[in-house]
Amino acid sequence: KYNINISYYVVWDGRRMALEQILGKWNDSFDDAFRFKAAVERTNPESIVDIEYAPIGEKMRFTRMFIALKACVDGFLNGCRPFLGVDSTVLTGRWRGQLASASAVDGHNWLFPVAYGVFESETKDSWTWFFEKLQTAIGSPFGLVISTDAGKGIDSAVTTVFSNGVEHRECMRHLVTNFQKRYRGAVFKKHLWPACRAYNKCHYDHHYNTMQRASPNAMKWIEDNHKHLWNRWRFSAANKCDYVTNNIAETFNSWIRKEKAQPVIPLMDRIRQMIMEKLDVRRTLANKFNDRILPHIIKDLHERSRNLKYVIHRGHNNTAEILGTTKELKTWRHTVDLDNSTCTCNRWQITGLPCTHAICFIISLRNRSVEDYVDPYYSVEMFRKAYAGIIMPMTDRNHLC
């Protein structure tokens, strides 16, 4: 554009100098750690900011940092389902550590950041430290689910810290990737994912037993090496989240991918700033909702209620048998209990949203609405609670004290 030819290295040095003027020097950024901690705790009381240094000779070297903002913790505990996707991503700046995060989902199935931090590497010690800080921030809410890629460090850390029966789910995408390094075949391609996604034991057994007959060794390998929950029918009904992958953590990693090259303290501050903006936008959106249930949930239920051609046999006290036929012309029958919000297909219990069998029964009754049978996690009230907390703004590094 300007008809100037300069070397790559000159451009790189110019970029480095410009970034140093904007963000400060790399080594100097660590000196701001405790001033940043003090500023966060002053502007956002009851937030948790923990910093660790390790002695190296006569000097101290930065090793770890954990941040859980009060608004995020309260929003998670009061307005989100008790589900956390935990993962880390490699930093791309001069400090090649790991950025770890714990992310939840709101009633709209949107990313809700709960806590984040940095440490040197994905070891058991580092992950144990991160989960200890996380437990200090959120406690152990009823029905808590932690979804991970089940790597060696994070695997044992979850078990060590949350030893009170937390539901530890393993990302199916990582399981399949590991599985395909050893076993391949059309039978696995056809049945492995359906087995994972099956909401009830009957459907799971059909797919699992087909693979078992084809290759007993492959199924034994899964049982021996993947002991955490990966099959949906075993999920607890308490958290109302049926995720079989850890994509919510990957969403966080993608969200901050352009920031990962920054010095550590400016990075921590930038993520705080991004969360502040996200909460404000969604708080404004929540105040515009007028219905009792979130609009996208209502839209989804109405779409699923179209063209249902099931046969209904009503029973006592809002129970019924629902009959239908599959595309393969096989007949099936499920029982629905509206008073207890259950269906034998098990989807309603796990997701908190009426399945098509329940929807068919509900719309056949007079003066009944499908929205009346949606779990409160998907209500506008819970969505507003998730974003009720406010993250107060902070000054830049030159004004930290």
N, C-alpha and C positions, 0 to 999 in steps of 0.2 A: 504493500500500500504506500509506503513512504520511500521505497527504492533505497533501503539501507540494508547492507549485508553485515551482520555481526555474528560472532560465534555463539554456539549453544551455551557455552560456559559463561559468557558475558551476560547473556539473558538470565541464566540461572542465578548469577550473583546479584543482578538487579532485582530479581524477584525476591531473593532472600533478604536483601536490604529493605525492600518495601514492606515485607511481612514483619521484619523486626521493628520497623517504625510503628506499625499498626498494633502488633500483638506483643511486642517486647522480645528480648532475646530468650532463647531456649533455657539456658541455665538460670537466668534471672526469674523466669516464670515460676520456678519451684519456690523461690523466696516469697512469693505472694500467697502460698498455700494457706498459711494460717490467718493471713489477713482476709482472704476469701472466705474461709470458714467463719471467721468472726462476723463478716458482713452478712452472710447467709443467715446465721443464727440471730443476728440483730434485726434484720428486716423480715425474717420468716421464723418467728419463735417456735420452738419445739421441733424444728427440723433437725435431722441427724446428719452431721458431717464429721467423718472420722478419717484421720490422716495418720499414716505410719511411716517412720524413717528407720533405716538400719545403719548401725555404726560401721564405717569402712575406714579403718585406721583411726585417725584423729578427726575425721569428718563424718557427717551424717548424709546418707543418700536416701532420697525419696523412693518409696517402694509401693505404697498402696493408698487409695482414697475411695471412700464410700459416701454417697449422698442419697438421702431419702427426704424429700421435701414434705413438710407437714400437709400441705394441700393434696399431694399425691397419695400419701398414706391414708388420710381420712377419706378421700374419694374412693380408693380401692375398698376399704373396709365398709363403707356406708352405701356405695352405689354400684359396685361391680360384683360379678360372680367370683367366687374364691378360686380363681384359676390364674396361675403365673407361668409364663413361658420364660425360661432362663437360658441365656446363651452369652457368648462373648465373640468379639471380632477383633482382628489384629489392627493396631494403630499403625498408621503409615508415615508418621513423622519421625524425628530423630530418636525419640524414646519409643522403642518397639515393644511396648507392652500390650496388654489386652484390655479392651473396654468391655466390661460385663454389664448386663442389664437384666432387670426383672420386669416383665411387661404383662399387664392384664388386658381384659377386653370389657368394654362397657356393654350396655343393652343393645347398642347398635352394631355390635361386633367390630367396633373401632379400637385401634391401639390406645391403651391407657398406660403411660409410663409410670412405674411405681418407684423404682430405685435404680441407680446406676453407679458405676465405680470403675476404677482402673487398678490393675495389679500387673506384676512382671510377667507371669506365665501361667498357663492352665495346669497348675499342680493341685494335688489334693489339699495341701496347706492353704493355697490361695483361695480355692473354692470354699473350703471350710470357713475361712475368715469372712468371705463375702456372705455366706448363708447365716453365719452367726449375727452379723450386722443386720441382715434382712429380717431375721427372726426378732431381733430387738425392736425393729421398726414396726412390724405388722403383727407380731405374736404368732399364734397358731389358730387362725379362725376356723370355725367348723366347716368341714368339707373341703379344706384346702387341697388343691391339686398343684403339683409342680411338674411341668413338662420340660424335658431336657433331651439332648442327643445321646445321653447315657454314656458319655466318654468316661474313661477310668477315673479321672480326678473329680469331676462333678458328680459322678454316680455315687461314690462312697461318701462324698461330702453331704449330699442330701440325706442319706441314710444316717449319718452321724449326727447331724444337727437337728433334723426334724425326725426324731426317733419316736414320736408319739402317734404314729399311724397315718402320716400324710400320704396321699395318693400320688405315687411317683409314676408318671407316664413317660413312655419312650417314644420319641419322634419316629413315626413309621417310615418316613422318607429316608432317614439314616439307616434304619433297620434293613430296608429293601436294598439300599446301596451296598451295605456289608454282605447281605445275603447273596446278591448277584455276583460278587467276586468269587463265590464258591459254587453256587448252584444256579443253573439256568434251565429253561425249558418252557414249553407252551403251557403246561399245567400250572406252573407258578405264575406266569404272566396272567393267566385267566382267573386264578383263584386266590392269590395272596392278598391283594388289596380288598376284594370283596369279603374275605374272611375278617380282615381288620375292621371294615366298616359295618359289619353285621350288628344289628341292635339286639338280637336275641340269640340264645345258644343254639337253637335249632338250625338257623341259617349259617351260623359260624361252623358248627359241626359238619354240615354238608361240604363246605369249601375246604375245611381243614382235613377231613377224612379223605377227600379226593387226593389232596397233596400227600397225605400220609401213605396211602396205597401206592402212589407213584414213586415216592422216595422217602422211606422211613428215616434215612440218615439226615436228610435235609431238615425234617421236622424236629429231629432230636437235636440238631445243631441250634435251631432257634430256641428250643426249650432250655438248653444248657447255657446259651450265651446271651439271651435276652429275657431276663426274668421279670422285668418291670412290665407294667400294663401297656399293651399295644393293641389289644382287641377290644373294640368298643362295647361289647355286651357285658364286659366285666366292670365298666366304669360305674362309679358311685352316682346315685341320683341326686346327691346333695348339692352339687355345684352347678348343675344345669348347663354343662359345656361338653360338647361331644367331639372336640378337636382331637384328631389322631396324629397330627403333625405339630411341629413347633414353629409354624410359620409366623406366629405373632412376634416371636423373638427375632426372626429374620426380617420382619417388617420394621422393627426398631433399628436393626443394623443398616437397612437400606435407607431409612429416614435420616440417619446421621452420617452417611457414607462420605459426603462432601466435606465434613468437618474433621475427619479423623487425622488429618495431617497437621492440625494445629498443636501448639504446645499444650501440655497437660492441663494446666490451670485455666487458660483461655478456653480450652475444649469443654471442661466441666462447666464453665460459666455460660458458654454458648448453648449447651444442651439445656441448662436451667432456663435460659432465655426462650428457647424453642418450646419447651414445655409450658412456660408462662403464656406464650402466645396461643398455643393449642387449647389450653384450658379456657382462655378468655373467649376464643371464637366459639367453642362448643357451649359455653355458658350462655352466650348470647342466643345461640340456636335453640338451646333447651327452653329458654323463656318464651320462644315463639310457638312451641307446641301447645295445642289445646286439648288433644285427646288424652285418654287415660293410658293407652298403650302407644308405644313409639310407632310412627307412621309406616316405616318400612316393614315392621312386623305385621301390621294390619294388612298391608298390600300383599305380603307373601302368603298370609293365611287365606285371603280372598282368592288369590290365584290358584292355590291348592284345592280350594273348594269347588272349582269348576269341573263339570263333566264327570262327577263321581258316580259311577254306576254300580254301587254295592247294594247288596240285599241286607236289610236290617230286620232282626228279630228282637223285639224289645223284651226286657226282663223286668225284674222287680227293682225298685229304688234306683232309677236312672242307670240301669245296666242294660247291655244289649250284646247280641252276637252279630258280628258284621261278616258277611260272606262275599267272596269275590273270586275272580279267575285271573290267572297270570297270562302273559303273552304266549306261554307254552301250553295254554289251555289246562293248567292244573288248578284245581280249586283249593281255596284256603279259607280259614275261619279264625277270627280274633274276637276276644271279648273285651268290652269297654266298660269302665266304671267311672262315670262322670263325677260322682261325689268324692272319690279318692284320686281323681286325675291319673288314672292308669289305663293302659292297654297292654294286652299280652304281646304285642310286637315290641314293647319296651322303649320305643322311640320317645313317647310322651314323657316318661319318667326321666330319661337321661337329658333331654333338651329343655324341658319345661314348656314346650310348645305342642299343642294338640297335633297328633298324627292325622293322616287322612281318614283313618277309621273313626277316630273320635270326631273329626270335623263333620263327616257324613252323618253321624248320629246326632250331633248338636244341631245342625241346620234342619234336621227333620222334625225337631221339636218346636213348639210354639213358644214365643217370648223368650227364646234363648239366643245368646250371642256368643260367637267363638271367642271374642276378646275376653269374656268373663272367665275363660279357662286358661288364660295365659299366665305363666308364672310372674310374680312381681318384679323379678330381675329385669323384665323387658318393659317395665312401666316408665312413663314420663317422670314420675316422682323419683324413682331410683336414678334415672339419668341425670336429673337435676342435682341429686345428692352427690353424684360422682364428680360433678363440676362446680359444686358450691364453694369449694375452697379457693382462696385467692393467693397467688404468688406475687409478692410485692416486688417492684423494680429495684435494681441496685445501680450504683454508680460504676464507672469504669475503674481499671486497676490504678490509675493515677490518683484516685480519690479514696482508695481503700485505706483504712487505718485500724 
